[in-house]
Amino acid sequence: MMNPQQNRPSFGRRATSAFTRLVVTLLILGLGGAVVFLLSQLNARTFSLNLENGQLVVMKGRMLPTGAVPYRPGDARLTDTYAPIAVEGRDVSSLLEQKFTERDELDRALFPVLEGLARPKVQSDEPALLEKGLYYLRRAELLSGLTEEQRRTLETMKADVAFFQARQKLEEARRDVTEALTQLKLAAESRNRNTQRANQLLSTVGPAAQALEKALRAVDASFGEPGGASTALETPIPPPAAQGQQTAPTQQAPGSTTTPAAPPQGTRATDSETQQRPTGTEQPGTGTTR
């Protein structure tokens, strides 16, 4: 019979087996940790979109295998770019199911949303809607990862709205010019240290400023009413009357009624008779008149 102690593995063999199991366990844990770390890194670079209270919110993955939080970029310039977007009832369900591993992909996905919100508004004549459409256009301009086709679309929309932007700026300029002329007139009519300079400015830029304001008013009238521009431009403004012009008729009127009557036929007015008209009383012998 064999000795039972001979069936037991030696101490060295048992130690080798235990060490092998430990190494395998550590390798498994290390590989598991590496997988978790890689998944966390991948999730942290992933963007997604979520709909909250009617707003499309950009989400950024956490440093975990799963989960996301609202995107808070470290660069302040990117805060406006990826701020929540009010979708105004538009269907964005297809975007909520997508994951974006790069920010450029997110930009390309956000552009159609901003384009759809901006296009009908920039074609409106209402200032409130136009201003809102310009806001969405500015948001689209901030997206740096657009494709060439999307950039061409953006430039086309900017060109379409350029007229309305120019008209708005001209209207602001007209109001500013009117206010500036009013202030200059106030300074010129009062006695202060700037009276002389105010008069100089009025005489130098006043006519040009008034011509600009008149032209802008004529253009505004042409937009609101057919023929308004031609009427405003063809109607001359009467120049101010020259000094003394209004008193001329009153000086001529008395003359027409005080014309002396012709003397009767056969009667001759002599110088002595003219001198003897009732202009005073002559004292005899003195030659003085009272």
NORNOR-V340748 format. One record per residue. RES is the residue in three letters. BURIAL is # if it has 16 or more other ideal C-beta (glycine too) atoms within 10 Angstrom, else .. Layout:
BEGIN
RES	BURIAL
RES	BURIAL
END
This chain:
BEGIN
MET	.
MET	.
ASN	.
PRO	.
GLN	.
GLN	.
ASN	.
ARG	.
PRO	.
SER	.
PHE	.
GLY	.
ARG	.
ARG	.
ALA	.
THR	.
SER	.
ALA	.
PHE	.
THR	.
ARG	.
LEU	.
VAL	.
VAL	.
THR	.
LEU	.
LEU	.
ILE	.
LEU	.
GLY	.
LEU	.
GLY	.
GLY	.
ALA	.
VAL	.
VAL	.
PHE	.
LEU	.
LEU	.
SER	#
GLN	.
LEU	.
ASN	#
ALA	.
ARG	.
THR	#
PHE	#
SER	#
LEU	#
ASN	.
LEU	.
GLU	.
ASN	.
GLY	.
GLN	.
LEU	#
VAL	#
VAL	#
MET	#
LYS	#
GLY	#
ARG	.
MET	.
LEU	.
PRO	.
THR	.
GLY	.
ALA	#
VAL	.
PRO	.
TYR	#
ARG	.
PRO	.
GLY	.
ASP	.
ALA	.
ARG	.
LEU	.
THR	.
ASP	.
THR	#
TYR	#
ALA	.
PRO	#
ILE	#
ALA	.
VAL	#
GLU	.
GLY	.
ARG	.
ASP	.
VAL	#
SER	.
SER	.
LEU	#
LEU	.
GLU	.
GLN	.
LYS	.
PHE	#
THR	.
GLU	.
ARG	#
ASP	.
GLU	.
LEU	#
ASP	#
ARG	#
ALA	#
LEU	#
PHE	#
PRO	.
VAL	#
LEU	#
GLU	#
GLY	.
LEU	#
ALA	#
ARG	#
PRO	.
LYS	#
VAL	#
GLN	.
SER	.
ASP	.
GLU	.
PRO	.
ALA	.
LEU	.
LEU	#
GLU	.
LYS	#
GLY	#
LEU	#
TYR	.
TYR	#
LEU	#
ARG	.
ARG	#
ALA	#
GLU	.
LEU	.
LEU	#
SER	.
GLY	#
LEU	#
THR	.
GLU	.
GLU	.
GLN	#
ARG	.
ARG	.
THR	#
LEU	#
GLU	.
THR	.
MET	#
LYS	#
ALA	.
ASP	.
VAL	#
ALA	.
PHE	.
PHE	#
GLN	.
ALA	.
ARG	#
GLN	.
LYS	.
LEU	.
GLU	.
GLU	.
ALA	.
ARG	#
ARG	.
ASP	.
VAL	#
THR	.
GLU	.
ALA	.
LEU	#
THR	.
GLN	.
LEU	#
LYS	.
LEU	.
ALA	#
ALA	#
GLU	.
SER	.
ARG	.
ASN	.
ARG	.
ASN	.
THR	.
GLN	.
ARG	.
ALA	#
ASN	#
GLN	.
LEU	#
LEU	#
SER	.
THR	.
VAL	.
GLY	#
PRO	.
ALA	.
ALA	#
GLN	.
ALA	.
LEU	.
GLU	#
LYS	.
ALA	.
LEU	#
ARG	#
ALA	#
VAL	#
ASP	#
ALA	#
SER	#
PHE	.
GLY	.
GLU	.
PRO	.
GLY	.
GLY	#
ALA	#
SER	.
THR	.
ALA	#
LEU	.
GLU	.
THR	.
PRO	.
ILE	.
PRO	.
PRO	.
PRO	.
ALA	.
ALA	.
GLN	.
GLY	.
GLN	.
GLN	.
THR	.
ALA	.
PRO	.
THR	.
GLN	.
GLN	.
ALA	.
PRO	.
GLY	.
SER	.
THR	.
THR	.
THR	.
PRO	.
ALA	.
ALA	.
PRO	.
PRO	.
GLN	.
GLY	.
THR	.
ARG	.
ALA	.
THR	.
ASP	.
SER	.
GLU	.
THR	.
GLN	.
GLN	.
ARG	.
PRO	.
THR	.
GLY	.
THR	.
GLU	.
GLN	.
PRO	.
GLY	.
THR	.
GLY	.
THR	.
THR	.
ARG	.
END
